[in-house]
Amino acid sequence: MRHDRSFVARGSGTGLAGGATPLGRPILIVTTHLNRIVDVDADARVAWVEPGVLNLDLSRAIRHLGLHYAPDPSSQAACTIGGNVATNAGGPHCLASGVTAAHVLAIDVVLPDGTEVRVGGLEPDQPGYDLRGCFVGSEGTMGIATRVAVRLTPNPRAIRTLLLDFSSIDDAAATVSGIIAAGVIPAALEMMDAEITRAVEEFVGAGFPRDAAAVLLVELDGLEAGVAAEVDEVSRIGRASGARTVRIAADDAERALLWKGRKSAFGAIARIAPDYYLHDAVVPRTRLVDVLRRVAEVCAGQRLTVMNVFHAGDGNLHPLIAFDAREPGIWARVRDAGDEILRACVEAGGVLSGEHGIGIEKRDAMSLVFGPDDLDAQARLRDAFDPAGRANPDKVLPRGSRCGELGGAPPSADGEGTWI
């Protein structure tokens, strides 16, 4: 505060919206060495962790207690709890369990003026405003988390994983709607289209059918009898909707291999092109097919290859545009396609992000969803935490959001930063 310098908190840097990318000359505060699991209360099912703890490491550390941390981004082997809090990260298994905000009870925060505060608490029904809910998903614009109290979830008694394949995306989407309409809420409900399914199978060899137009990966968990009944129901709905085959993982090894395929989807792109651009918009489940067709049209118009892998249960799309950055003019076509995809999702009744955040990438698209009064209200909330605009400036909110004023410190011409 004495030096009036802006700052950016950064964990593992796995974010895909540029939220932890420094603009201008901020001090870059790297939190990866704040990586202790401070305390675990198995009876209360709560753990206090530092922001640099890796997502998957937390679940591994408490596995012997019969507990796990539910949010599971595809980057969970590398991403940190602090980064998950910043972007309100989700993951395949958040359909039933909810995203990060549902699993964070309290956060110790250093505000931009150096004040240390705790938002939220371990007791139910905290009095006053939900400042914890404000901080989760704020992408480092309200301060720096130094400790996080997370809710731990008991490991399910039974787990069954199903792979259904289809000759059309329409049939796969109908199955998704049918499962939810039947009152079955899977732990995970993932869809991959033909192109990404072939790439994943060539990369991992998990047994995905190479000739399928789409596949669904459905995971059910709970008590043994209930899971068995849901397996029968999902199988019935899938076959009635046109599933060619329904495969049930025989054991934990087969289940792990199927999930390795799903979570290796982004890495598998390297077999097709050296670069990719990944989007993260959300649409209503009933509009999945319409939007996927529009995504295909947009990318075809820009002469780009696109593949789709997404959280079908909650409509969180992840179109992957594969390309070679060495091709002249390719970046302009990729950006134009990405902008059009965002507009198509919003026009279908969707939103800009399901879990990656806004960062730099979607900052200037905020006006597609929010009007001037909405942006002004968000800017005033941010000002309550950071009136000087030092925390992660020029992220999330477009310039001019607050009553026509510029928010945050402007980036410098040289773009240099300072690491500490």
C-alpha positions in Angstrom: 0.0 0.0 0.0 2.9 2.4 0.8 4.2 2.0 -2.7 0.8 2.3 -4.4 1.6 -0.8 -6.6 -1.0 -3.0 -8.1 -0.6 -6.8 -7.6 -1.7 -10.1 -9.1 -2.0 -13.3 -7.1 -1.0 -16.4 -9.0 -1.1 -20.1 -8.2 -0.2 -22.9 -10.7 -1.3 -20.7 -13.6 -3.6 -23.4 -15.1 -6.4 -20.8 -15.6 -7.7 -20.5 -19.2 -9.2 -17.0 -19.2 -6.1 -15.0 -18.4 -7.2 -14.2 -14.9 -3.7 -14.7 -13.4 -1.9 -13.1 -16.4 -0.3 -9.8 -15.2 -1.1 -6.7 -17.2 1.2 -3.7 -16.9 3.7 -3.7 -14.1 2.0 -5.3 -11.1 3.8 -7.2 -8.4 3.2 -10.9 -9.0 2.5 -12.7 -5.8 3.0 -16.4 -6.3 1.3 -18.6 -3.7 2.5 -22.1 -4.8 4.7 -22.5 -1.7 1.7 -21.9 0.6 0.9 -25.6 0.2 0.1 -26.9 3.6 -2.9 -28.8 4.7 -3.2 -27.0 8.0 -5.9 -29.0 9.7 -8.4 -31.8 9.0 -11.4 -32.4 11.2 -12.8 -35.7 10.0 -15.8 -35.6 12.3 -16.8 -32.1 11.2 -15.8 -32.9 7.6 -13.8 -29.7 7.3 -10.2 -29.0 6.3 -8.2 -25.8 6.5 -5.7 -25.6 3.6 -3.4 -23.0 2.2 -4.1 -21.7 -1.3 -1.2 -23.5 -2.9 -2.5 -27.0 -2.1 -3.1 -28.9 -5.3 -6.7 -30.0 -5.7 -6.0 -33.7 -6.2 -3.4 -33.8 -3.3 -6.1 -32.8 -0.9 -8.3 -35.8 -1.8 -5.3 -38.1 -1.7 -4.4 -36.9 1.7 -7.8 -37.6 3.2 -8.6 -40.8 1.3 -7.8 -43.0 4.3 -10.5 -41.1 6.3 -13.2 -42.1 3.7 -13.5 -38.5 2.5 -12.7 -36.5 -0.6 -12.9 -32.9 -1.9 -15.7 -33.0 -4.5 -14.8 -30.2 -7.1 -12.6 -31.9 -9.6 -11.4 -29.7 -12.6 -9.8 -31.6 -15.4 -6.5 -30.0 -14.3 -7.0 -31.2 -10.7 -3.5 -32.8 -10.7 -2.0 -29.3 -11.2 -4.5 -26.6 -10.2 -4.5 -25.2 -6.7 -7.3 -24.6 -4.2 -6.6 -20.9 -4.3 -7.1 -20.8 -8.1 -10.3 -22.9 -7.8 -11.6 -20.3 -5.3 -10.7 -17.5 -7.6 -12.6 -18.9 -10.6 -15.3 -20.9 -8.7 -14.0 -23.9 -10.6 -16.2 -26.9 -11.4 -15.4 -30.2 -13.0 -17.1 -33.4 -14.3 -18.3 -34.4 -10.8 -20.0 -31.1 -9.9 -23.4 -31.9 -11.5 -24.7 -33.4 -8.3 -22.2 -31.9 -5.8 -21.9 -28.3 -7.0 -19.0 -26.2 -7.9 -16.3 -24.7 -5.6 -18.7 -22.2 -3.9 -20.7 -25.1 -2.5 -17.6 -26.5 -0.8 -15.9 -23.4 0.7 -17.0 -22.5 4.2 -14.6 -19.7 5.1 -11.6 -17.9 3.7 -8.8 -15.9 5.5 -8.1 -13.0 3.2 -5.5 -10.2 3.0 -7.3 -7.2 1.6 -5.5 -4.8 -0.8 -4.9 -2.3 2.1 -3.1 -5.1 4.1 -6.1 -5.7 6.5 -6.6 -9.4 7.4 -10.2 -10.6 7.5 -12.1 -13.8 7.5 -15.1 -14.1 5.2 -17.6 -16.8 6.0 -17.3 -19.2 8.9 -17.7 -22.8 10.1 -21.0 -22.3 11.8 -24.2 -22.6 9.8 -26.3 -19.6 9.0 -23.6 -16.9 9.2 -25.0 -13.5 10.1 -24.8 -10.5 7.7 -23.9 -10.4 4.1 -22.5 -13.4 2.3 -19.0 -12.0 1.8 -17.6 -15.5 1.3 -20.0 -15.9 -1.7 -18.7 -12.5 -3.1 -15.1 -13.5 -2.7 -15.4 -17.0 -4.4 -15.2 -16.4 -8.1 -13.8 -12.8 -7.8 -10.7 -13.8 -9.6 -8.2 -12.1 -7.3 -9.9 -8.7 -7.6 -10.9 -8.4 -3.9 -7.7 -9.6 -2.2 -5.6 -12.7 -1.6 -6.7 -15.9 0.1 -4.2 -17.2 2.7 -6.2 -20.0 4.1 -9.4 -21.7 3.0 -11.8 -23.9 5.0 -13.3 -26.5 2.6 -16.1 -28.9 3.1 -15.2 -32.6 2.8 -17.5 -35.2 1.3 -17.8 -38.8 2.3 -16.8 -41.3 -0.3 -19.8 -43.1 -1.8 -20.6 -46.7 -0.9 -21.1 -47.6 -4.5 -20.0 -46.2 -7.9 -20.9 -47.3 -11.4 -19.6 -45.7 -14.6 -21.4 -46.2 -17.9 -20.3 -45.4 -21.4 -23.1 -45.0 -24.0 -22.4 -44.4 -27.7 -24.6 -42.9 -30.3 -24.9 -42.5 -34.1 -26.0 -38.9 -33.7 -25.5 -36.0 -31.3 -29.2 -35.5 -31.2 -29.7 -38.9 -29.7 -27.0 -38.3 -27.1 -28.6 -34.9 -26.1 -32.0 -36.5 -25.9 -30.5 -39.1 -23.5 -29.1 -36.2 -21.3 -32.5 -34.6 -21.1 -34.2 -37.9 -20.5 -31.9 -38.8 -17.6 -32.5 -35.4 -15.8 -36.3 -35.5 -16.6 -36.5 -39.0 -14.9 -35.2 -37.5 -11.7 -31.8 -39.1 -11.9 -29.0 -36.7 -11.0 -25.7 -38.4 -11.9 -22.5 -37.6 -10.1 -21.2 -36.8 -13.6 -22.7 -36.6 -17.1 -20.1 -35.9 -19.8 -20.4 -35.8 -23.6 -17.8 -36.0 -26.3 -18.4 -35.6 -30.1 -16.9 -37.8 -32.8 -13.7 -35.9 -33.4 -12.6 -35.6 -29.8 -13.7 -39.3 -29.1 -11.4 -40.5 -31.9 -8.5 -38.3 -30.7 -8.9 -39.5 -27.1 -9.0 -43.2 -28.1 -5.9 -42.8 -30.2 -4.2 -41.1 -27.3 -5.3 -43.2 -24.3 -6.8 -46.5 -25.7 -9.6 -46.6 -23.2 -12.0 -48.5 -25.6 -14.1 -45.5 -26.8 -15.8 -46.5 -30.1 -14.0 -44.7 -32.9 -17.1 -44.6 -35.2 -19.5 -43.0 -32.7 -21.0 -39.6 -33.5 -21.1 -38.9 -29.7 -20.5 -40.7 -26.5 -21.8 -40.1 -23.0 -19.9 -40.9 -19.8 -22.3 -41.3 -16.9 -21.3 -41.8 -13.3 -23.7 -42.8 -10.6 -22.9 -43.1 -6.9 -24.6 -43.6 -3.6 -26.0 -46.7 -1.8 -25.6 -50.0 -3.7 -29.4 -50.6 -4.2 -30.1 -47.1 -5.4 -27.1 -47.1 -7.8 -28.2 -50.4 -9.3 -31.7 -49.0 -9.9 -30.3 -45.9 -11.5 -27.9 -47.9 -13.7 -31.0 -49.8 -15.0 -32.9 -46.5 -15.6 -30.0 -44.8 -17.4 -29.5 -47.8 -19.6 -33.2 -47.9 -20.4 -33.3 -44.2 -21.3 -30.2 -44.5 -23.4 -31.4 -47.4 -25.4 -34.8 -45.8 -25.9 -33.1 -42.6 -27.2 -31.0 -44.5 -29.7 -27.8 -45.6 -27.8 -26.0 -48.3 -29.9 -24.3 -49.8 -26.8 -24.3 -49.3 -23.1 -21.1 -50.3 -21.4 -20.8 -50.6 -17.6 -17.2 -50.4 -16.2 -16.5 -53.8 -14.7 -14.1 -52.6 -12.0 -12.2 -49.6 -10.6 -9.4 -50.1 -13.2 -11.8 -49.8 -16.1 -13.6 -46.9 -14.5 -10.3 -45.1 -14.0 -9.3 -45.7 -17.7 -12.6 -44.2 -18.9 -12.0 -41.1 -16.8 -8.4 -40.9 -17.9 -9.7 -40.7 -21.5 -12.2 -37.9 -20.6 -9.7 -35.9 -18.6 -7.0 -36.4 -21.3 -9.1 -34.8 -23.9 -7.2 -31.5 -24.0 -3.8 -33.3 -24.2 -5.1 -35.5 -27.0 -5.6 -32.5 -29.2 -1.8 -32.5 -29.8 -2.3 -35.4 -32.1 -4.3 -33.2 -34.4 -2.8 -29.7 -34.2 0.0 -28.1 -32.1 -2.4 -25.4 -30.6 -5.9 -25.1 -29.4 -8.3 -22.5 -28.1 -10.8 -23.7 -25.5 -14.1 -22.0 -24.6 -16.2 -22.3 -21.6 -19.8 -21.0 -22.1 -23.0 -22.4 -20.7 -26.3 -23.0 -22.5 -29.6 -24.6 -21.4 -29.6 -28.3 -21.8 -32.5 -28.1 -24.2 -30.4 -25.9 -26.6 -27.3 -28.1 -26.7 -27.9 -29.5 -30.2 -28.8 -26.1 -31.6 -25.7 -24.4 -30.2 -23.4 -27.3 -31.2 -24.7 -26.9 -34.8 -24.0 -23.2 -34.6 -20.5 -23.8 -33.3 -19.8 -26.1 -36.2 -21.2 -23.5 -38.7 -19.0 -20.7 -37.2 -15.8 -22.8 -37.3 -16.5 -24.1 -40.8 -17.0 -20.5 -41.9 -13.6 -19.6 -40.5 -12.0 -22.8 -41.9 -11.2 -24.1 -38.5 -11.3 -27.6 -36.9 -13.5 -27.8 -33.8 -14.2 -30.6 -31.3 -16.6 -30.6 -28.4 -16.2 -32.1 -24.9 -18.4 -30.8 -22.2 -20.3 -31.2 -19.0 -23.6 -32.1 -20.7 -25.6 -32.3 -17.4 -25.3 -28.6 -16.7 -24.8 -27.4 -20.3 -21.2 -26.2 -19.8 -19.7 -26.3 -23.3 -16.0 -26.6 -24.0 -15.5 -26.2 -27.8 -11.9 -26.9 -28.7 -10.7 -25.0 -31.8 -7.5 -26.9 -33.0 -5.1 -24.9 -35.1 -1.4 -24.2 -36.0 -0.4 -20.8 -34.7 2.3 -20.6 -37.3 -0.3 -20.2 -40.1 -0.5 -16.6 -41.2 -3.7 -14.9 -40.1 -4.9 -17.8 -38.1 -5.2 -15.9 -34.8 -7.7 -13.4 -36.2 -9.9 -16.3 -37.4 -9.7 -18.1 -34.1 -10.6 -15.0 -32.1 -13.5 -14.1 -34.5 -14.8 -17.7 -34.1 -14.5 -17.5 -30.4 -16.4 -14.2 -30.2 -19.2 -15.6 -32.4 -19.5 -18.8 -30.3 -19.9 -16.7 -27.1 -22.6 -14.6 -28.8 -24.4 -17.8 -30.0 -24.4 -19.2 -26.4 -25.7 -16.0 -24.9 -28.4 -15.7 -27.6 -29.5 -19.3 -26.7 -30.1 -18.1 -23.1 -26.7 -19.0 -21.8 -23.9 -17.2 -19.9 -20.2 -16.5 -20.6 -18.5 -18.9 -18.3 -19.3 -22.1 -16.4 -16.0 -22.5 -14.5 -13.0 -20.9 -16.2 -13.9 -17.3 -15.2 -13.9 -14.1 -17.1 -10.3 -12.8 -16.7 -9.0 -11.0 -19.8 -10.6 -13.4 -22.3 -14.2 -12.5 -21.8 -13.9 -9.2 -20.0 -15.1 -7.1 -23.0 -17.9 -9.6 -23.7 -19.5 -8.8 -20.3 -21.9 -6.3 -21.9 -23.5 -9.2 -23.8 -25.0 -10.4 -20.5 -24.9 -7.4 -18.2 -26.3 -3.9 -18.8 -24.7 -0.6 -17.5 -26.5 -0.7 -14.2 -25.4 -4.4 -13.6 -21.8 -3.6 -14.4 -21.9 -0.5 -12.2 -23.2 -2.6 -9.2 -20.5 -5.2 -9.7 -17.8 -2.5 -9.9 -19.1 -0.9 -6.7 -19.0 -4.2 -4.9 -15.4 -4.6 -6.0 -14.6 -1.1 -4.8 -15.9 -2.0 -1.3 -13.0 -4.5 -1.1 -10.4 -2.6 -3.2 -11.2 1.1 -3.5 -7.8 1.9 -5.0 -8.2 -0.7 -7.8 -4.8 -2.4 -7.0 -6.0 -6.1 -6.9 -5.6 -7.8 -10.3 -6.5 -4.6 -12.3 -8.1 -4.7 -15.7 -9.6 -8.1 -15.2 -13.3 -9.3 -15.2 -15.0 -5.9 -15.6 -14.6 -3.9 -18.8 -13.2 -0.4 -18.4 -15.8 2.2 -17.7 -18.0 -0.2 -15.7 -18.3 2.2 -12.7 -20.3 5.3 -13.6 -18.2 5.8 -16.8 -14.9 5.9 -14.9 -11.8 3.8 -15.6 -11.3 1.1 -13.0 -7.9 -0.1 -11.8 -4.4 0.9 -12.8 -3.8 1.1 -16.5 -1.3 -1.3 -18.0 2.1 0.1 -18.8 3.6 0.1 -22.3 6.5 -2.3 -21.5 4.2 -4.9 -19.9 6.9 -5.9 -17.3 6.1 -7.3 -13.9 7.8 -8.1 -10.6 7.9 -11.6 -9.1 8.2 -12.2 -5.4 
